[in-house]
Amino acid sequence: MKLVFLYGPPAVGKLTVALALASLTGYKVLHNHLLNDLAEAVFAWGTPQFGELVSKIRFQSLELALREDISLISTFVYAAQKDDAYVQEIQAFVEARGGQCVFVQLRCKPETLLERVEEESRRQFKKLKNVQVLERLLQEYDLFAAVPFADSLQIDTDALSPAQAAQAIVAYMEETP
């Protein structure tokens, strides 16, 4: 089982690339907004109960996918330092059960994020759609850092289309043992 851990700031194109990658690989997409939207149906965003439910759903999904040898693409907004322990926990969980984590960081210019954040395609899920909130998050957290404890393929979504990014990820996975 492989877990492609696709991370980057809001509006970088994580879900779009994940869907393109899924069409090439047959992997299932367990994207962050599926988890967040489900948890928010029960608990207020950002509350401890919300976070606990998101985490339980994520780890239960991983456990069952590992047991059935179903490879996944998971999306995540990674904030340097703040999320290190949680992402390491995900990696350890997968690897302890015989799975492999493939880290892929999506990047683009901040101006691109600010343009994309209001796109209509973001309305299907309860994604961030507010320029001012995104600007605040970009100031408050380091959302452009790579995870420090694992190698990450870095993809510039300004330079590559979603299909090209997906092809680059497939090539990277073929090169990586």
Phi, psi and omega in degrees: 000134174246141170245112173272111182264098185264115185228160179162177183291165175303140174076013178280342178111022184301309182293320180298315178292320179301317180292322176294320178294320179298323180292333178277327190252337187082001178293152176273149181256117175248083186270155187306324185284337171299313181292312183296317182295322177295313180297322181289341175293340183249320185233153178295141180307132173085353178287160177303323180293321176301308181298320179296318180292317177303313182296317180297317179295316181300309184289325176294320177296316178298316180302312181292321178295319177298315181299323183263003180057048177255117179283145186232154167245121181243136178256151186200138170268107184266125173252118183308140180071308182302320185258002186304309184298319181293316180292322176296324177296318177298313180300313181297320180300312182293312185290327178294340181254017175088005179271173180232135175260133175241115183266130179228121179258125174263137181224158170196175179293146177304325180298325179294318178301316182294330175286315186287332189300335182262006182295147182302326182300339181280353184277344181300323176244172181277054180283158174300130182229011187247121182300316183295320178294318178298316178301319179296316180297320180293331176280324186282326185234154173271096183264003181252359181281149173275151175300134187278350189252007180208152174289140179233134166288131179251129182234131178267111182281357168283327187267331184242142173288165176304319179295318179293320178298316179298318178296321178296322179293316178300314179299318178298317180294327178290329179278332185271124180293000000 
